[in-house]
Amino acid sequence: MEEIARAEKVDKSTILDRALEHYTKEWKLQKAIESYREGIATLSRAAEIAGVSVWEMIDELAKRKIPPQYDVEDFEEDLKALGHE
């Protein structure tokens, strides 16, 4: 940790804050992907859980070779989320 702090020219607490932030983002993303894969969350809900846009969520799912699970219900939810009820 000290080596990273020196290289980044910041103190150790900043390195810990960054590590915790990175871990938290990854944890949320993983939970969102699991929920999506299990059919518990729609695409837009998974993106919301992960704190990313729908497009970013699509990219993350594609990186992990997780096929889309998109149906009429998902489309309607996405329209609502976009304010096009």
SVG drawing of the C-alpha trace seen along z (x, -y; Angstrom):
<svg xmlns="http://www.w3.org/2000/svg" viewBox="-48 -13 55 31">
<polyline fill="none" stroke="black" stroke-width="0.4" points="0.0,0.0 2.9,-2.4 4.3,-1.8 1.1,-2.7 0.7,-5.8 4.2,-6.9 3.7,-6.2 0.3,-8.1 1.7,-10.8 -1.2,-10.5 -1.5,-9.3 -2.5,-5.8 -6.0,-6.8 -6.6,-8.1 -5.5,-4.7 -7.8,-2.9 -10.7,-5.2 -10.1,-4.5 -9.9,-0.7 -13.1,-0.7 -14.9,-2.7 -13.6,-0.4 -14.7,2.7 -18.1,1.2 -18.7,0.5 -17.7,4.0 -19.8,5.6 -22.9,3.6 -22.2,4.6 -21.8,8.3 -25.1,8.3 -26.9,6.6 -25.5,9.1 -26.5,12.0 -30.1,10.6 -30.4,10.1 -29.0,13.6 -31.5,15.2 -34.4,13.2 -35.0,11.3 -34.1,7.9 -34.8,6.5 -32.1,4.8 -33.0,1.3 -33.4,2.5 -30.0,4.2 -28.4,1.0 -30.0,-0.9 -28.7,1.5 -25.2,1.3 -25.4,-2.5 -24.7,-2.5 -26.6,-3.4 -28.6,-0.8 -26.0,-1.0 -23.1,-0.4 -25.1,2.5 -25.5,4.0 -21.7,3.7 -21.0,5.3 -23.3,8.2 -21.7,8.6 -18.2,8.7 -19.3,11.6 -21.1,13.3 -24.5,13.1 -27.3,13.2 -30.0,10.6 -33.3,11.4 -35.4,8.7 -39.2,9.1 -42.3,6.8 -42.4,6.3 -38.7,5.1 -39.5,2.8 -42.5,1.2 -40.4,0.8 -37.6,-0.9 -40.2,-3.3 -41.5,-4.2 -37.9,-4.8 -37.4,-7.1 -40.7,-9.0 -42.6,-7.7 -45.5,-5.9"/>
</svg>
